[in-house]
Amino acid sequence: MSTLEKDVKFDPPCHPRACAIQACIQRNGYDESRCQKQVDALYECCNLFYQRNGDEASTVSCPKANLLRLKMRQRAQGQ
């Protein structure tokens, strides 16, 4: 089972990836720009969570589905 599979099945879903962001931010003096890899990993997990469970599903670790897609589009465009 891949790490993504494990994280999306975690309770709550994607929580290990959300914790990785917090740990990274703390390690880097609260400079979020140094933790983009962790943010991308969380969004990847959340995207899979919504694909499997529908846009009305929720988990404390992920933004709402429509906000997640907006954030992913913005990141893809370099904003």
Secondary structure, 3 states (H helix, E strand, C coil): CCHHHHHHHCCCCCHHHHHHHHHHHHHCCCCHHHHHHHHHHHHHHHHHHHHHHCCCCCCCCCCCHHHHHHHHHHHHCCC
